[in-house]
Amino acid sequence: MATERSYYEILGVERAASYAEIKRAFRKLAQQWHPDVSDEAGSAEKFKEINEAYQVLSDPKRRQIYDVVGTAGLGDLGGAGSPFGEGFAGFGDLFDAFFSGMGGAAAGARHGRRQSGSDLRYDLRITFDEAVRGIDKEVEFDLLDRCTTCGGSGAALGSEPVPCTTCGGRGEVRSVRQTMLGQMVNVTACPRCNGEGRVVDKPCTACRGEGRSQRHKSLRVTIPAGIDEGHQIRLSGEGEAGPRDGPAGNLYVAVHVTPHQKLRRDGTEIFYDLNLSIAQAALGTRVRIPTIEGDEDLEVRAGTQPGTEIRLRGRGVPHLRRPGSRGDLHVTVRVTVPTKLSKKQRQLLEELAAEWGEPVLSGGILDRVKDALG
């Protein structure tokens, strides 16, 4: 790559460009210079230069090093390669990534790639305690699974799928046409094998050549401690089987948690409102409170004020990504004021108010009427 040009110049973006701007610039240049599209001399080298610039600038770590010391500081982190990692081996796969809509065919049909099965979703409801502590659950569902008669190939017993003669087993057909911009290569899925590269001459009678059939499936799913409402568990390869030995999709278990009657949860933190009488708050008390381990005794000190939070560290929900670590239990004191008092209770409170020198309305309604009439 020419050292006098920076990666930013190659992609035509400012040094402060965002990742989205860098990606858009790369996509635009890739559509212009990709060797499968461009007939211009040196297009492969040009695309390699563009690819190298994108690989560095799209990675925050590499970009930071490049901004400080240039390409010399990249070492093994630099160099040309696919910006998508090992899953995209070369120009052909980059073409797939950016031109999948051209020609009306999905690029996944290239080189006889088999169609994947559908992903499935299973909604699982668990209790508050099960979410906090974790549990194993049995889930049952119906799906299209690999045919047990033909093993998923779709071919009858004693036969096998054969390479498609229309596309030569590639799964795609190409046509070249002249345009104002030069030659355009149009790639479409093979109409005979539907992009699979193989055809079944003698279909399996059980699945009619599909390679999969409907069945009921049962799985045991481990629910980790600390999972929350709306979280999903992905079980790779447990979805529907792909047609004719195609890879299976995934199963996503969506977790729904039934709320606790007394405790509230926010992430790993647990909250509980503790209602105390005036006497309990003033004199102190020992009460039973609910926790995720069960009911426990809690001592409340004398003179505790309304709204006081008593924090029990490590008594909350386990962290999903930090084993052995837990949140806290927050107990908020709520002091309840009685709306009805017996004569004895009123007398005691009036004496207390007099002791504190606080003015209050003494007596009941009848007493106050008698006092007013004299």
WOPEDA-V836191 format. One record per pair of residues at least 4 apart in sequence whose C-alpha atoms are under 8 Angstrom apart, sorted by the first residue. I is the first residue (numbers start at 1). J is the second residue. D is the distance in whole Angstrom. If there is no record, write none. Layout:
i | j | d
I | J | D
I | J | D
//
This chain:
i | j | d
1 | 49 | 6
5 | 9 | 6
5 | 10 | 7
6 | 10 | 6
7 | 11 | 6
7 | 53 | 5
7 | 54 | 8
7 | 57 | 7
8 | 12 | 6
8 | 13 | 5
8 | 14 | 6
8 | 15 | 6
8 | 53 | 7
9 | 13 | 6
9 | 14 | 8
10 | 49 | 8
10 | 50 | 6
10 | 53 | 7
11 | 22 | 7
11 | 25 | 6
11 | 26 | 6
11 | 29 | 8
11 | 50 | 7
11 | 53 | 7
11 | 54 | 8
12 | 25 | 7
13 | 17 | 6
13 | 21 | 8
13 | 22 | 7
13 | 25 | 7
17 | 21 | 6
17 | 22 | 7
18 | 22 | 6
19 | 23 | 6
19 | 57 | 8
19 | 58 | 6
20 | 24 | 6
21 | 25 | 6
22 | 26 | 6
22 | 54 | 7
22 | 57 | 7
22 | 58 | 7
23 | 27 | 6
23 | 54 | 8
23 | 58 | 7
24 | 28 | 6
25 | 29 | 6
26 | 30 | 6
26 | 50 | 7
26 | 51 | 8
26 | 54 | 6
27 | 31 | 6
27 | 98 | 7
28 | 32 | 7
29 | 33 | 6
29 | 47 | 8
29 | 50 | 7
30 | 34 | 5
30 | 47 | 7
30 | 50 | 8
30 | 98 | 8
31 | 37 | 7
31 | 98 | 8
31 | 99 | 8
32 | 37 | 7
32 | 38 | 7
33 | 37 | 7
33 | 38 | 5
33 | 43 | 6
33 | 44 | 7
33 | 46 | 7
33 | 47 | 6
34 | 38 | 6
34 | 43 | 7
34 | 44 | 7
34 | 47 | 6
34 | 91 | 8
34 | 95 | 7
35 | 39 | 7
35 | 43 | 6
35 | 44 | 5
35 | 47 | 8
35 | 91 | 8
36 | 95 | 8
36 | 185 | 7
37 | 183 | 8
37 | 184 | 6
37 | 185 | 7
38 | 43 | 6
38 | 182 | 8
38 | 183 | 8
39 | 43 | 7
39 | 182 | 7
39 | 183 | 7
42 | 46 | 6
43 | 47 | 6
44 | 48 | 6
45 | 49 | 6
46 | 50 | 6
47 | 51 | 6
48 | 52 | 6
48 | 80 | 7
49 | 53 | 6
49 | 80 | 8
50 | 54 | 6
51 | 55 | 6
51 | 80 | 7
51 | 81 | 7
51 | 82 | 7
51 | 83 | 7
52 | 56 | 6
52 | 78 | 8
52 | 79 | 6
52 | 80 | 4
52 | 81 | 6
52 | 82 | 8
52 | 83 | 8
53 | 57 | 6
54 | 58 | 6
54 | 83 | 7
55 | 59 | 7
55 | 80 | 7
55 | 81 | 7
55 | 82 | 7
55 | 83 | 5
56 | 62 | 5
56 | 63 | 6
56 | 66 | 8
56 | 78 | 7
57 | 62 | 7
57 | 63 | 5
58 | 63 | 7
58 | 83 | 8
59 | 63 | 6
60 | 64 | 6
61 | 65 | 6
62 | 66 | 6
62 | 74 | 7
62 | 77 | 7
62 | 78 | 7
63 | 67 | 6
64 | 68 | 6
65 | 69 | 6
65 | 70 | 7
65 | 73 | 6
65 | 74 | 7
66 | 70 | 4
66 | 71 | 6
66 | 72 | 8
66 | 73 | 7
66 | 74 | 7
69 | 73 | 6
70 | 74 | 7
71 | 75 | 8
71 | 78 | 7
74 | 78 | 5
81 | 85 | 8
82 | 86 | 7
82 | 88 | 6
82 | 89 | 7
82 | 90 | 7
82 | 94 | 8
84 | 88 | 6
88 | 93 | 5
88 | 94 | 7
89 | 93 | 6
90 | 94 | 6
91 | 95 | 6
92 | 96 | 6
93 | 97 | 6
94 | 98 | 6
95 | 99 | 6
95 | 100 | 8
96 | 100 | 5
96 | 107 | 5
96 | 108 | 7
97 | 107 | 8
99 | 107 | 7
100 | 105 | 7
100 | 106 | 5
100 | 107 | 5
100 | 108 | 8
101 | 105 | 6
101 | 106 | 6
101 | 107 | 8
102 | 106 | 8
102 | 186 | 7
102 | 187 | 7
103 | 186 | 5
103 | 187 | 6
103 | 188 | 6
104 | 188 | 7
105 | 109 | 8
105 | 187 | 7
105 | 188 | 5
105 | 189 | 6
106 | 188 | 8
106 | 189 | 7
108 | 113 | 6
109 | 113 | 5
109 | 114 | 7
109 | 171 | 6
109 | 172 | 6
109 | 189 | 6
109 | 194 | 8
109 | 195 | 5
109 | 196 | 7
110 | 170 | 7
110 | 171 | 6
110 | 172 | 6
110 | 189 | 8
110 | 195 | 7
111 | 169 | 7
111 | 170 | 4
111 | 171 | 5
111 | 172 | 7
111 | 197 | 7
112 | 169 | 6
112 | 170 | 5
112 | 171 | 4
112 | 172 | 7
112 | 195 | 6
112 | 196 | 4
112 | 197 | 4
112 | 198 | 7
113 | 171 | 7
113 | 195 | 7
113 | 196 | 6
113 | 197 | 7
114 | 195 | 7
114 | 196 | 5
114 | 242 | 8
114 | 243 | 8
114 | 244 | 8
114 | 245 | 8
114 | 246 | 5
114 | 247 | 7
115 | 196 | 7
115 | 242 | 6
115 | 243 | 6
115 | 246 | 5
115 | 247 | 7
116 | 241 | 7
116 | 242 | 4
116 | 243 | 7
116 | 246 | 5
116 | 247 | 5
116 | 248 | 6
116 | 249 | 6
117 | 239 | 7
117 | 240 | 5
117 | 241 | 5
117 | 242 | 4
117 | 243 | 7
117 | 246 | 7
117 | 247 | 6
117 | 248 | 5
117 | 249 | 5
118 | 239 | 6
118 | 240 | 5
118 | 241 | 7
118 | 242 | 7
118 | 248 | 7
118 | 249 | 5
118 | 250 | 7
119 | 239 | 5
119 | 240 | 6
119 | 249 | 5
119 | 250 | 5
119 | 251 | 6
119 | 252 | 7
120 | 239 | 5
120 | 240 | 7
120 | 249 | 7
120 | 250 | 6
120 | 251 | 5
120 | 252 | 6
121 | 251 | 6
121 | 252 | 5
121 | 253 | 6
121 | 254 | 7
122 | 141 | 8
122 | 251 | 7
122 | 252 | 6
122 | 253 | 5
122 | 254 | 6
123 | 253 | 6
123 | 254 | 5
123 | 255 | 6
123 | 256 | 7
124 | 253 | 7
124 | 254 | 6
124 | 255 | 5
124 | 256 | 6
125 | 255 | 6
125 | 256 | 5
125 | 257 | 6
125 | 258 | 7
126 | 130 | 6
126 | 131 | 7
126 | 255 | 7
126 | 256 | 6
126 | 257 | 5
126 | 258 | 6
127 | 131 | 6
127 | 257 | 6
127 | 258 | 5
127 | 259 | 7
127 | 260 | 8
128 | 132 | 6
128 | 257 | 6
128 | 258 | 6
128 | 259 | 6
128 | 260 | 6
129 | 133 | 6
129 | 292 | 7
130 | 134 | 5
130 | 135 | 6
130 | 225 | 8
131 | 135 | 8
131 | 223 | 7
131 | 224 | 8
131 | 225 | 6
131 | 226 | 6
131 | 227 | 5
131 | 228 | 7
131 | 257 | 7
132 | 225 | 5
132 | 226 | 5
132 | 227 | 7
132 | 292 | 8
132 | 317 | 6
132 | 318 | 7
133 | 224 | 8
133 | 225 | 5
133 | 226 | 7
133 | 318 | 8
134 | 222 | 8
134 | 223 | 5
134 | 224 | 5
134 | 225 | 4
134 | 226 | 7
134 | 227 | 8
135 | 222 | 6
135 | 223 | 5
135 | 224 | 7
135 | 225 | 7
136 | 220 | 7
136 | 221 | 6
136 | 222 | 4
136 | 223 | 6
137 | 220 | 6
137 | 221 | 5
137 | 222 | 6
137 | 223 | 7
138 | 218 | 7
138 | 219 | 6
138 | 220 | 4
138 | 221 | 6
139 | 218 | 6
139 | 219 | 5
139 | 220 | 6
139 | 221 | 7
140 | 216 | 7
140 | 217 | 6
140 | 218 | 4
140 | 219 | 6
141 | 216 | 6
141 | 217 | 6
141 | 218 | 7
142 | 214 | 7
142 | 215 | 6
142 | 216 | 4
142 | 217 | 6
143 | 214 | 6
143 | 215 | 6
143 | 216 | 7
143 | 217 | 7
143 | 239 | 8
143 | 240 | 6
144 | 212 | 6
144 | 213 | 5
144 | 214 | 4
144 | 215 | 6
144 | 240 | 5
144 | 241 | 6
145 | 212 | 5
145 | 213 | 6
145 | 214 | 6
145 | 215 | 7
145 | 240 | 6
145 | 241 | 5
146 | 151 | 6
146 | 152 | 5
146 | 211 | 6
146 | 212 | 4
146 | 213 | 6
146 | 241 | 6
146 | 242 | 8
146 | 245 | 8
147 | 151 | 5
147 | 152 | 5
147 | 154 | 8
147 | 206 | 8
147 | 207 | 7
147 | 211 | 5
147 | 212 | 4
147 | 213 | 5
148 | 152 | 7
149 | 157 | 8
149 | 204 | 8
149 | 206 | 7
150 | 154 | 6
150 | 155 | 6
150 | 156 | 6
150 | 157 | 6
150 | 204 | 6
150 | 211 | 7
151 | 211 | 7
151 | 245 | 8
152 | 210 | 8
152 | 211 | 4
152 | 212 | 6
152 | 243 | 8
152 | 244 | 5
152 | 245 | 5
153 | 160 | 7
153 | 161 | 7
153 | 209 | 8
153 | 210 | 8
153 | 211 | 5
153 | 244 | 5
153 | 245 | 5
154 | 161 | 8
154 | 200 | 7
154 | 203 | 6
154 | 204 | 5
154 | 207 | 7
154 | 208 | 7
154 | 209 | 4
154 | 210 | 5
154 | 211 | 4
154 | 212 | 8
154 | 243 | 8
154 | 244 | 5
154 | 245 | 8
155 | 159 | 6
155 | 160 | 6
155 | 161 | 6
155 | 200 | 6
155 | 201 | 7
155 | 202 | 6
155 | 203 | 4
155 | 204 | 5
155 | 209 | 6
155 | 211 | 8
156 | 160 | 7
156 | 202 | 6
156 | 203 | 5
156 | 204 | 4
156 | 205 | 7
156 | 209 | 8
157 | 204 | 7
159 | 202 | 7
160 | 200 | 7
161 | 198 | 6
161 | 199 | 5
161 | 200 | 5
161 | 201 | 7
162 | 198 | 5
162 | 199 | 6
162 | 200 | 7
162 | 201 | 8
163 | 168 | 7
163 | 169 | 5
163 | 197 | 6
163 | 198 | 4
163 | 199 | 6
164 | 168 | 6
164 | 169 | 5
164 | 171 | 8
164 | 192 | 7
164 | 193 | 6
164 | 197 | 5
164 | 198 | 5
164 | 199 | 6
165 | 169 | 7
166 | 190 | 7
166 | 192 | 7
167 | 171 | 6
167 | 172 | 6
167 | 173 | 6
167 | 190 | 6
167 | 197 | 7
168 | 197 | 7
169 | 196 | 8
169 | 197 | 4
169 | 198 | 6
170 | 195 | 8
170 | 196 | 8
170 | 197 | 5
171 | 189 | 6
171 | 190 | 5
171 | 193 | 7
171 | 194 | 7
171 | 195 | 4
171 | 196 | 5
171 | 197 | 4
171 | 198 | 8
172 | 187 | 7
172 | 188 | 6
172 | 189 | 4
172 | 190 | 5
172 | 195 | 6
172 | 197 | 8
173 | 187 | 6
173 | 188 | 6
173 | 189 | 6
173 | 190 | 6
174 | 185 | 7
174 | 186 | 6
174 | 187 | 5
174 | 188 | 6
175 | 185 | 6
175 | 186 | 5
175 | 187 | 7
176 | 183 | 6
176 | 184 | 6
176 | 185 | 5
176 | 186 | 6
177 | 183 | 6
177 | 184 | 5
177 | 185 | 7
177 | 186 | 8
178 | 182 | 6
178 | 183 | 5
178 | 184 | 6
179 | 183 | 6
179 | 184 | 7
189 | 194 | 6
189 | 195 | 5
190 | 194 | 5
190 | 195 | 5
190 | 196 | 8
190 | 197 | 8
191 | 195 | 7
192 | 199 | 8
193 | 197 | 6
193 | 198 | 6
193 | 199 | 6
200 | 209 | 7
202 | 209 | 8
203 | 208 | 6
203 | 209 | 4
203 | 210 | 8
204 | 208 | 5
204 | 209 | 5
204 | 210 | 8
204 | 211 | 8
205 | 209 | 7
207 | 211 | 6
207 | 212 | 6
207 | 213 | 6
209 | 244 | 7
210 | 243 | 6
210 | 244 | 6
211 | 242 | 8
211 | 243 | 6
211 | 244 | 4
211 | 245 | 7
212 | 241 | 7
212 | 242 | 8
212 | 243 | 6
212 | 244 | 7
223 | 227 | 7
224 | 320 | 7
225 | 317 | 8
225 | 318 | 6
225 | 319 | 8
225 | 320 | 7
226 | 268 | 7
226 | 317 | 6
226 | 318 | 5
226 | 319 | 6
226 | 320 | 5
227 | 231 | 7
227 | 320 | 7
228 | 255 | 7
228 | 256 | 8
228 | 257 | 7
228 | 267 | 7
229 | 255 | 6
229 | 256 | 5
229 | 257 | 5
230 | 254 | 6
230 | 255 | 6
230 | 256 | 6
231 | 254 | 6
231 | 255 | 6
231 | 256 | 8
232 | 252 | 6
232 | 253 | 5
232 | 254 | 4
232 | 255 | 6
233 | 252 | 6
233 | 253 | 5
233 | 254 | 7
233 | 255 | 8
234 | 250 | 7
234 | 251 | 6
234 | 252 | 5
234 | 253 | 6
235 | 239 | 8
235 | 250 | 6
235 | 251 | 5
235 | 252 | 6
235 | 253 | 8
236 | 249 | 7
236 | 250 | 5
236 | 251 | 6
237 | 247 | 8
237 | 248 | 5
237 | 249 | 5
237 | 250 | 5
237 | 251 | 7
238 | 248 | 7
238 | 249 | 6
238 | 250 | 5
238 | 251 | 5
239 | 248 | 6
239 | 249 | 4
239 | 250 | 4
239 | 251 | 5
240 | 248 | 5
240 | 249 | 5
240 | 250 | 7
241 | 245 | 8
241 | 246 | 7
241 | 247 | 6
241 | 248 | 4
241 | 249 | 6
242 | 246 | 4
242 | 247 | 5
242 | 248 | 5
242 | 249 | 7
259 | 264 | 8
260 | 264 | 7
262 | 272 | 7
262 | 290 | 7
263 | 270 | 7
263 | 271 | 6
263 | 272 | 5
263 | 290 | 8
263 | 291 | 8
264 | 270 | 6
264 | 271 | 5
264 | 272 | 7
265 | 269 | 6
265 | 270 | 5
265 | 271 | 6
266 | 270 | 6
266 | 271 | 8
267 | 317 | 8
268 | 316 | 6
268 | 317 | 5
268 | 318 | 6
268 | 319 | 6
268 | 326 | 7
268 | 327 | 5
268 | 328 | 7
269 | 316 | 5
269 | 317 | 6
269 | 327 | 5
269 | 328 | 5
269 | 329 | 6
269 | 330 | 7
270 | 316 | 5
270 | 317 | 7
270 | 327 | 8
270 | 328 | 6
270 | 329 | 5
270 | 330 | 6
271 | 329 | 6
271 | 330 | 5
271 | 331 | 6
271 | 332 | 8
272 | 329 | 8
272 | 330 | 6
272 | 331 | 5
272 | 332 | 6
273 | 331 | 6
273 | 332 | 5
273 | 333 | 6
273 | 334 | 7
274 | 289 | 8
274 | 331 | 6
274 | 332 | 6
274 | 333 | 5
274 | 334 | 6
275 | 333 | 6
275 | 334 | 5
275 | 335 | 6
275 | 336 | 6
276 | 280 | 6
276 | 281 | 6
276 | 333 | 7
276 | 334 | 6
276 | 335 | 5
276 | 336 | 6
277 | 281 | 6
277 | 335 | 6
277 | 336 | 5
277 | 337 | 7
278 | 282 | 6
278 | 335 | 6
278 | 336 | 7
278 | 337 | 7
279 | 283 | 6
279 | 284 | 8
280 | 284 | 5
280 | 285 | 6
280 | 302 | 8
281 | 285 | 7
281 | 300 | 8
281 | 301 | 8
281 | 302 | 6
281 | 303 | 6
281 | 304 | 5
281 | 305 | 7
281 | 335 | 7
282 | 302 | 5
282 | 303 | 4
282 | 304 | 6
283 | 301 | 7
283 | 302 | 4
283 | 303 | 6
284 | 299 | 8
284 | 300 | 5
284 | 301 | 5
284 | 302 | 4
284 | 303 | 7
284 | 304 | 7
285 | 299 | 6
285 | 300 | 5
285 | 301 | 7
285 | 302 | 7
286 | 297 | 7
286 | 298 | 6
286 | 299 | 4
286 | 300 | 6
287 | 297 | 6
287 | 298 | 5
287 | 299 | 7
287 | 300 | 8
288 | 295 | 6
288 | 296 | 5
288 | 297 | 5
288 | 298 | 6
289 | 295 | 5
289 | 296 | 5
289 | 297 | 6
289 | 298 | 7
290 | 294 | 6
290 | 295 | 4
290 | 296 | 6
291 | 295 | 6
291 | 296 | 7
291 | 315 | 8
291 | 329 | 8
292 | 315 | 8
292 | 316 | 7
300 | 304 | 7
304 | 308 | 7
304 | 333 | 8
305 | 333 | 7
305 | 335 | 8
306 | 333 | 6
306 | 334 | 5
306 | 335 | 5
307 | 332 | 6
307 | 333 | 5
307 | 334 | 6
308 | 332 | 6
308 | 333 | 5
309 | 330 | 6
309 | 331 | 5
309 | 332 | 4
309 | 333 | 6
310 | 330 | 6
310 | 331 | 5
310 | 332 | 6
310 | 333 | 8
311 | 328 | 7
311 | 329 | 6
311 | 330 | 5
311 | 331 | 6
312 | 328 | 6
312 | 329 | 5
312 | 330 | 6
312 | 331 | 8
313 | 327 | 7
313 | 328 | 5
313 | 329 | 6
314 | 325 | 8
314 | 326 | 5
314 | 327 | 5
314 | 328 | 5
314 | 329 | 7
315 | 326 | 7
315 | 327 | 6
315 | 328 | 5
315 | 329 | 5
316 | 326 | 6
316 | 327 | 4
316 | 328 | 4
316 | 329 | 5
317 | 326 | 5
317 | 327 | 5
317 | 328 | 7
318 | 322 | 8
318 | 323 | 7
318 | 324 | 7
318 | 325 | 6
318 | 326 | 4
318 | 327 | 6
319 | 323 | 6
319 | 324 | 8
319 | 325 | 6
319 | 326 | 5
319 | 327 | 7
341 | 345 | 6
341 | 346 | 6
342 | 346 | 6
343 | 347 | 6
344 | 348 | 6
345 | 349 | 6
346 | 350 | 6
346 | 363 | 8
347 | 351 | 6
348 | 352 | 6
349 | 353 | 6
350 | 354 | 6
350 | 360 | 7
350 | 362 | 7
351 | 355 | 6
352 | 356 | 6
353 | 357 | 6
353 | 358 | 5
353 | 359 | 7
353 | 360 | 7
354 | 358 | 6
354 | 359 | 7
362 | 368 | 8
363 | 367 | 6
363 | 368 | 7
364 | 368 | 6
365 | 369 | 6
366 | 370 | 6
367 | 371 | 6
368 | 372 | 6
369 | 373 | 6
370 | 374 | 6
//
